[in-house]
Amino acid sequence: MAGIATLARPKPLAPYHAAVISFIAPLAERWATGRVDPFSSYGLAEMALSLVTLFWWYHLDKAEHAYQAGKLMNAGVLLVAVVALPVYFIRSRGWQRGTRSIALALAFLGVTLVLGEAGNGSAPGSPLESRHCGPGRCAGRSFSTSRARRSTPRRRNAAR
């Protein structure tokens, strides 16, 4: 019966969707292209999905708190969420609960950023760390390719 109760209240699903999007989108881009670019088609799709998820959560939260938001607040949440959401939290919950909600939102933002980096594969110890290896470098550690350390000697140029 827990599944039915979860479906009856979809608001708790929105943060899970945002967390999954933050992890899966860079992971899919890394697997498909070999690199992650925030302004690629993958990055823009991730941003659009995240905005839809954020607005979905905002709409459900407004209904739960019986808050009547105007067009400016709705547009602000879509366009400038970093400013509009703290204003919404304080106006819909009061100063004390609004401040707690802002703190929770900042913690959730931190979690999604960590998940994004983990999906990116740039986190130390991640399974994709070896893909960051380039010529002479691997995950911030440089490797020496001097002649003394090579296992096979170089051939001398016959023209000399």
For each residue, the residues with C-beta under 8 A, 3 or more apart:
1: 4 5
2: 5 6
3: 6 7
4: 1 7 8
5: 1 2 8 9
6: 2 3 9 10 12 13
7: 3 4 10
8: 4 5
9: 5 6 12
10: 6 7 13 14 60
11: 14 57 60 61 64
12: 6 9 15 16
13: 6 10 16 17
14: 10 11 17 18 53 54 56 57 60
15: 12 18 19 57 108
16: 12 13 19 20
17: 13 14 20 21 53
18: 14 15 21 22 50 53 54 57 108 112
19: 15 16 22 23 111 112 115
20: 16 17 23 24
21: 17 18 24 25 46 49 50 53
22: 18 19 25 26 46 50 112 113 115 116 119
23: 19 20 26 27 115 116 118 119
24: 20 21 27 28 119
25: 21 22 28 29 42 43 45 46 49 116 119
26: 22 23 29 30 36 42 46 116 119 120 121
27: 23 24 30 31 119 120 121
28: 24 25 31 32 42
29: 25 26 32 33 35 36 37 40 42 43
30: 26 27 33 34 35 36 119 120 121 128 131
31: 27 28
32: 28 29 42
33: 29 30 36 37 40 42
34: 30 131
35: 29 30
36: 26 29 30 33 40 42 43 120 121 122
37: 29 33 40 42 43
38: 43
39: 43 44
40: 29 33 36 37 43 44
41: 44 45
42: 25 26 28 29 32 33 36 37 45 46
43: 25 29 36 37 38 39 40 46 47
44: 39 40 41 47 48
45: 25 41 42 48 49
46: 21 22 25 26 42 43 49 50
47: 43 44 50 51
48: 44 45 51 52
49: 21 25 45 46 52 53
50: 18 21 22 46 47 53 54
51: 47 48 54 55 78
52: 48 49 55 56
53: 14 17 18 21 49 50 56 57
54: 14 18 50 51 57 58 77 81
55: 51 52 58 59 77 78
56: 14 52 53 59 60
57: 11 14 15 18 53 54 60 61
58: 54 55 61 62 77 85 88
59: 55 56 62 63
60: 10 11 14 56 57 63 64
61: 11 57 58 64 65 67 92
62: 58 59 65 67 68 69 92
63: 59 60 66
64: 11 60 61
65: 61 62 92 93
66: 63
67: 61 62 88 91 92
68: 62
69: 62 73 74 88
70: 73 74
71: 74 75
72: 75 76
73: 69 70 76 77 84 87 88
74: 69 70 71 77 78
75: 71 72 78 79
76: 72 73 79 80 81 83 84 87
77: 54 55 58 73 74 81 84 85 88
78: 51 55 74 75 81
79: 75 76 84
80: 76 83 84
81: 54 76 77 78 84 85
82: 85 86
83: 76 80 86 87
84: 73 76 77 79 80 81 87 88
85: 58 77 81 82 88 89 102 105
86: 82 83 89 90 98 102 105
87: 73 76 83 84 90 91
88: 58 67 69 73 77 84 85 91 92
89: 85 86 92 93 97 98 99 101 102 105
90: 86 87 93 94 95 98 99 102
91: 67 87 88 98
92: 61 62 65 67 88 89 98
93: 65 89 90 96 97 98 101
94: 90 97 98
95: 90 98 99
96: 93 99 100
97: 89 93 94 100 101
98: 86 89 90 91 92 93 94 95 101 102
99: 89 90 95 96 102 103
100: 96 97 103 104
101: 89 93 97 98 104 105
102: 85 86 89 90 98 99 105 106
103: 99 100 106 107
104: 100 101 107 108
105: 85 86 89 101 102 108 109
106: 102 103 109 110
107: 103 104 110 111
108: 15 18 104 105 111 112
109: 105 106 112 113
110: 106 107 113 114
111: 19 107 108 114 115
112: 18 19 22 108 109 115 116
113: 22 109 110 116 117
114: 110 111 117 118 123
115: 19 22 23 111 112 118 119
116: 22 23 25 26 112 113 119 120
117: 113 114 120 122 123
118: 23 114 115 121 123 126
119: 22 23 24 25 26 27 30 115 116
120: 26 27 30 36 116 117 123 128
121: 26 27 30 36 118 126 127 128 129 131 132
122: 36 117 126 128 129 132
123: 114 117 118 120 126 129
124: 129 139
125: 129
126: 118 121 122 123 129
127: 121
128: 30 120 121 122 131 132
129: 121 122 123 124 125 126 132 139
130: 133 138 139
131: 30 34 121 128
132: 121 122 128 129 138 139
133: 130 137 138 139
134: 137 138
135:
136: 142 143 145
137: 133 134 140 141 142 143
138: 130 132 133 134 141 143
139: 124 129 130 132 133
140: 137
141: 137 138
142: 136 137
143: 136 137 138
144: 149
145: 136 149 150
146: 149 150
147: 150 153 154
148:
149: 144 145 146
150: 145 146 147 153 154
151:
152:
153: 147 150
154: 147 150
155:
156: 160
157: 160
158:
159:
160: 156 157
